[in-house]
Amino acid sequence: MKIKRNKFKKEIPFHLMLLPGVILTFIFSYVPMAGMKIAFEKFIPAKGLFGDQKWIGFDNFTYLFNMPGAMAALKNTVIIAAWKIVLGLIVPIVVALLLNEVRSSKFRRTVQTAIYLPYFLSWVIFAGVLLDILSPSSGIVGQIIRFFGGKSPFFLGSNKYFKSTLILTDVWKGFGFGTIVYLAAITGIDMNLYEAATMDGAGRLQKMWHITLPGIRMIVILMTVLSLGNVLNAGFDQVQNLISPQVYESGDILDTFIYRIGMIDAQFGPATAMGVLKSVVSCVFISVSYYVSYRFFDYRIF
């Protein structure tokens, strides 16, 4: 008991450092949960959040899924989010493995800085860059395609290309951050393993496969668990800045759908119902992935 008390006293500064974050999380993440009751009410704003609202059970959910475009938005969200999760894991791992094999530290740092730069840009700015680059008339991509005799496609105005454009541009913007994370994990691998493998005659690919990849397995699992919680978050900032009415069919996601019915059409009940549904599904996905990680890989955060 005395040992525990002494340990707690030593950790008091760390608890105090954690306190502001806990308070902010409670205020901005837990207190707003009271608004979830709107999903089960015929909400009239004039009566207030805790006013005498009419309870209607799951009618908002039923109404929501009967709305035109709701199922298409759900389908687009799952497809776009799934591809973003898969490519968002594979691309940084491959780039990190390749950069780790580069012997020139100057070249490696230059590449790291170049690929990390888009991560610091907001989607408002990055969308403006994309509009210029992907413009069918004056964009550099269109000019290159026409130089080789092809016809420049309208990447952001065609249902045929819009979904893949969203996925690839998101990977472009974010893979630099993931690469830095995996490179940091690689530096923690015991160098004696590489020296022993070299003595045994292992080549670069063999060392990469048998030492580097197993060495970063835990951070890969962690990033996977965290990303699965976003299976219904396909990126509101990105889509809202790039979408136009002619590509609603292929690019409209749940977040933009909620924004339109909630903020523009003032249908607060159905919009909140969709938000609640998203939160429940995300919670289930991240719980299952966390359990699988613990059950089969003996990995846990807490």
C-alpha positions as CSV (number, residue, x, y, z in Angstrom):
1,M,0.0,0.0,0.0
2,K,2.9,2.3,0.9
3,I,4.6,1.5,-2.3
4,K,1.5,2.4,-4.3
5,R,1.1,5.7,-2.4
6,N,4.7,6.6,-3.1
7,K,4.3,5.7,-6.8
8,F,1.2,7.9,-7.0
9,K,3.1,10.8,-5.4
10,K,5.9,10.5,-8.0
11,E,3.3,10.5,-10.8
12,I,1.4,13.5,-9.6
13,P,3.2,15.9,-12.0
14,F,2.2,13.7,-14.9
15,H,-1.4,13.6,-13.8
16,L,-1.4,17.4,-13.6
17,M,0.0,17.7,-17.1
18,L,-2.7,15.4,-18.3
19,L,-5.5,17.3,-16.6
20,P,-6.0,20.1,-19.1
21,G,-6.4,17.6,-22.0
22,V,-8.9,15.6,-19.9
23,I,-10.9,18.7,-19.1
24,L,-11.0,19.9,-22.8
25,T,-11.9,16.4,-24.0
26,F,-14.8,16.3,-21.5
27,I,-16.1,19.7,-22.5
28,F,-15.8,19.4,-26.2
29,S,-16.4,15.6,-26.7
30,Y,-18.6,14.4,-23.9
31,V,-20.8,17.4,-23.0
32,P,-22.0,17.7,-26.7
33,M,-23.3,14.1,-26.5
34,A,-26.4,15.5,-24.8
35,G,-27.4,16.6,-28.3
36,M,-27.8,13.0,-29.4
37,K,-31.3,13.1,-28.0
38,I,-32.3,15.2,-31.0
39,A,-32.0,12.0,-33.1
40,F,-35.1,10.5,-31.3
41,E,-37.2,13.7,-31.2
42,K,-39.2,15.8,-33.6
43,F,-36.9,18.6,-32.8
44,I,-38.2,22.2,-32.9
45,P,-35.3,24.7,-32.3
46,A,-37.5,27.3,-30.7
47,K,-38.2,25.0,-27.8
48,G,-34.5,24.6,-27.0
49,L,-32.4,21.5,-26.6
50,F,-34.0,20.5,-23.3
51,G,-37.4,21.9,-24.0
52,D,-40.7,20.0,-24.4
53,Q,-39.8,18.2,-27.6
54,K,-41.9,15.3,-29.0
55,W,-40.4,11.9,-28.7
56,I,-40.6,9.9,-31.9
57,G,-38.3,6.9,-31.3
58,F,-36.6,5.7,-34.5
59,D,-38.7,7.6,-37.0
60,N,-35.8,9.9,-37.9
61,F,-33.7,6.8,-38.8
62,T,-36.5,5.4,-40.9
63,Y,-37.1,8.7,-42.7
64,L,-33.3,9.1,-43.2
65,F,-32.8,5.8,-45.1
66,N,-35.9,6.5,-47.2
67,M,-34.4,9.8,-48.4
68,P,-33.2,10.0,-52.0
69,G,-29.4,9.8,-52.1
70,A,-28.9,8.4,-48.6
71,M,-28.0,4.9,-49.6
72,A,-25.7,6.2,-52.4
73,A,-24.0,8.4,-49.8
74,L,-23.5,5.4,-47.5
75,K,-22.1,3.2,-50.3
76,N,-19.7,6.0,-51.5
77,T,-18.6,6.5,-47.9
78,V,-17.7,2.9,-47.3
79,I,-15.9,2.5,-50.6
80,I,-13.9,5.7,-50.3
81,A,-13.0,5.2,-46.7
82,A,-12.0,1.5,-47.2
83,W,-9.7,2.4,-50.1
84,K,-8.2,5.3,-48.1
85,I,-7.6,3.0,-45.1
86,V,-5.9,0.3,-47.3
87,L,-3.7,2.6,-49.4
88,G,-3.1,4.8,-46.4
89,L,-1.5,1.8,-44.7
90,I,0.3,0.2,-47.6
91,V,1.9,3.3,-49.3
92,P,3.6,4.7,-46.2
93,I,5.0,1.3,-45.3
94,V,6.4,0.7,-48.8
95,V,7.9,4.2,-48.9
96,A,9.4,3.9,-45.4
97,L,11.0,0.5,-46.3
98,L,12.5,2.0,-49.5
99,L,13.8,5.2,-47.8
100,N,15.4,3.0,-45.1
101,E,17.5,1.4,-47.8
102,V,18.8,4.7,-49.1
103,R,22.3,5.3,-47.9
104,S,22.5,9.0,-48.6
105,S,21.1,10.8,-45.6
106,K,20.9,14.1,-47.4
107,F,18.7,12.6,-50.2
108,R,16.6,10.8,-47.5
109,R,15.9,13.9,-45.6
110,T,15.1,15.9,-48.7
111,V,12.5,13.2,-49.8
112,Q,11.1,13.1,-46.3
113,T,10.6,16.8,-46.2
114,A,9.1,16.9,-49.7
115,I,6.5,14.1,-49.0
116,Y,5.7,15.5,-45.6
117,L,4.9,19.0,-46.8
118,P,1.3,18.4,-48.0
119,Y,0.4,17.1,-44.6
120,F,0.7,20.6,-43.1
121,L,-1.6,22.2,-45.7
122,S,-5.3,22.5,-44.9
123,W,-7.8,21.0,-47.4
124,V,-8.9,24.5,-48.3
125,I,-5.4,25.3,-49.6
126,F,-4.7,21.8,-51.0
127,A,-8.0,21.7,-52.8
128,G,-7.0,25.0,-54.5
129,V,-3.7,23.4,-55.6
130,L,-5.6,20.4,-56.9
131,L,-8.1,22.5,-58.9
132,D,-5.1,24.1,-60.7
133,I,-3.2,20.9,-61.3
134,L,-6.2,18.8,-62.4
135,S,-7.9,21.5,-64.5
136,P,-8.7,19.9,-67.9
137,S,-7.8,23.1,-69.8
138,S,-4.8,24.5,-68.0
139,G,-3.7,21.9,-65.5
140,I,-0.3,20.3,-65.7
141,V,-1.7,16.8,-65.7
142,G,-4.0,17.5,-68.6
143,Q,-1.1,19.1,-70.5
144,I,1.1,16.0,-70.0
145,I,-1.7,13.7,-71.2
146,R,-2.3,15.9,-74.3
147,F,1.4,16.0,-75.0
148,F,1.4,12.2,-75.4
149,G,-1.7,12.4,-77.6
150,G,-4.4,11.6,-75.1
151,K,-7.5,13.5,-74.1
152,S,-7.5,15.3,-70.8
153,P,-10.2,14.0,-68.5
154,F,-12.3,16.2,-66.1
155,F,-11.0,14.6,-62.9
156,L,-13.2,16.7,-60.5
157,G,-16.2,17.0,-62.8
158,S,-16.8,13.4,-64.0
159,N,-18.4,10.6,-62.0
160,K,-16.0,8.2,-63.7
161,Y,-12.9,9.8,-62.2
162,F,-14.0,11.7,-59.1
163,K,-14.0,8.8,-56.6
164,S,-10.5,7.6,-57.5
165,T,-9.3,11.2,-57.5
166,L,-10.5,11.7,-53.9
167,I,-8.7,8.5,-52.8
168,L,-5.4,9.2,-54.5
169,T,-5.2,12.9,-53.5
170,D,-5.9,11.9,-49.9
171,V,-3.1,9.3,-50.0
172,W,-0.8,11.9,-51.5
173,K,-1.6,14.4,-48.7
174,G,-1.2,12.0,-45.8
175,F,1.3,9.3,-46.7
176,G,4.3,11.5,-45.7
177,F,3.1,11.5,-42.0
178,G,2.7,7.7,-42.0
179,T,6.2,7.3,-43.6
180,I,7.8,9.4,-40.8
181,V,6.0,7.2,-38.2
182,Y,7.2,3.9,-39.7
183,L,10.7,5.3,-40.2
184,A,10.8,6.2,-36.5
185,A,9.7,2.6,-35.7
186,I,12.4,1.2,-38.0
187,T,15.1,3.1,-36.1
188,G,14.1,1.3,-32.9
189,I,15.0,-2.1,-34.4
190,D,18.2,-3.7,-33.0
191,M,21.0,-3.2,-35.5
192,N,22.7,-6.4,-34.3
193,L,19.9,-8.3,-36.1
194,Y,20.9,-6.7,-39.4
195,E,24.6,-7.5,-38.8
196,A,23.8,-11.1,-37.9
197,A,21.7,-11.4,-41.0
198,T,24.5,-9.9,-43.1
199,M,27.0,-12.5,-41.7
200,D,24.5,-15.2,-42.7
201,G,24.5,-13.9,-46.3
202,A,21.0,-12.3,-46.3
203,G,20.3,-9.8,-49.0
204,R,18.5,-6.4,-48.6
205,L,15.1,-7.9,-49.5
206,Q,15.6,-10.8,-47.1
207,K,16.5,-8.4,-44.3
208,M,13.6,-6.2,-45.1
209,W,11.2,-9.1,-45.1
210,H,12.5,-11.0,-42.1
211,I,13.7,-8.2,-39.8
212,T,12.3,-4.8,-40.8
213,L,8.7,-5.8,-41.4
214,P,8.4,-7.9,-38.2
215,G,10.1,-5.1,-36.3
216,I,7.4,-2.6,-37.1
217,R,4.5,-5.0,-36.8
218,M,3.2,-3.5,-33.6
219,I,3.1,0.1,-35.0
220,V,1.3,-1.3,-38.1
221,I,-1.3,-2.9,-35.9
222,L,-1.7,0.3,-33.9
223,M,-2.2,2.4,-37.1
224,T,-4.7,-0.2,-38.4
225,V,-6.7,-0.2,-35.2
226,L,-6.9,3.6,-35.2
227,S,-7.8,3.8,-38.9
228,L,-10.6,1.3,-38.7
229,G,-12.5,3.7,-36.4
230,N,-12.8,6.0,-39.4
231,V,-14.5,3.5,-41.7
232,L,-17.5,5.8,-42.0
233,N,-15.4,9.0,-42.1
234,A,-14.4,9.5,-45.7
235,G,-13.1,13.0,-45.2
236,F,-15.6,15.9,-44.9
237,D,-13.0,18.6,-45.4
238,Q,-11.6,17.1,-48.6
239,V,-14.9,16.2,-50.2
240,Q,-16.7,19.4,-49.3
241,N,-13.9,21.4,-50.9
242,L,-13.8,19.4,-54.1
243,I,-17.3,18.2,-54.7
244,S,-19.8,19.8,-57.1
245,P,-23.5,18.9,-57.9
246,Q,-22.6,17.0,-61.1
247,V,-20.5,14.4,-59.1
248,Y,-22.9,13.8,-56.2
249,E,-23.6,10.4,-57.6
250,S,-20.0,9.2,-57.1
251,G,-18.6,11.6,-54.5
252,D,-21.4,12.4,-52.0
253,I,-20.5,10.9,-48.6
254,L,-22.4,10.7,-45.3
255,D,-20.7,13.8,-43.9
256,T,-21.6,16.0,-46.9
257,F,-25.1,14.5,-46.9
258,I,-25.5,15.3,-43.2
259,Y,-24.2,18.8,-43.8
260,R,-26.8,19.5,-46.5
261,I,-29.9,18.1,-44.7
262,G,-28.8,19.6,-41.3
263,M,-27.2,23.0,-42.0
264,I,-29.0,23.9,-45.3
265,D,-32.4,22.1,-45.1
266,A,-32.6,22.5,-41.3
267,Q,-33.6,18.9,-40.7
268,F,-31.8,18.6,-37.5
269,G,-33.4,15.3,-36.3
270,P,-32.4,13.1,-39.4
271,A,-28.9,14.8,-39.5
272,T,-28.3,13.9,-35.9
273,A,-29.6,10.4,-36.4
274,M,-27.0,9.8,-39.1
275,G,-24.3,11.2,-36.9
276,V,-25.4,8.8,-34.1
277,L,-25.4,5.9,-36.5
278,K,-21.9,6.8,-37.7
279,S,-20.6,6.9,-34.1
280,V,-22.1,3.6,-33.2
281,V,-20.7,1.8,-36.3
282,S,-17.2,3.4,-35.8
283,C,-17.2,2.3,-32.1
284,V,-18.1,-1.3,-33.1
285,F,-15.4,-1.4,-35.7
286,I,-12.6,-0.1,-33.5
287,S,-13.7,-2.3,-30.6
288,V,-13.7,-5.4,-32.8
289,S,-10.3,-4.5,-34.3
290,Y,-8.9,-3.9,-30.9
291,Y,-10.1,-7.2,-29.6
292,V,-8.7,-9.0,-32.7
293,S,-5.3,-7.3,-32.1
294,Y,-5.3,-8.4,-28.5
295,R,-6.6,-11.9,-29.2
296,F,-4.3,-12.9,-32.1
297,F,-1.3,-10.5,-31.8
298,D,-1.2,-10.0,-28.0
299,Y,-1.3,-6.2,-28.6
300,R,-3.1,-3.7,-26.4
301,I,-2.9,0.0,-25.8
302,F,-4.2,-0.1,-22.2
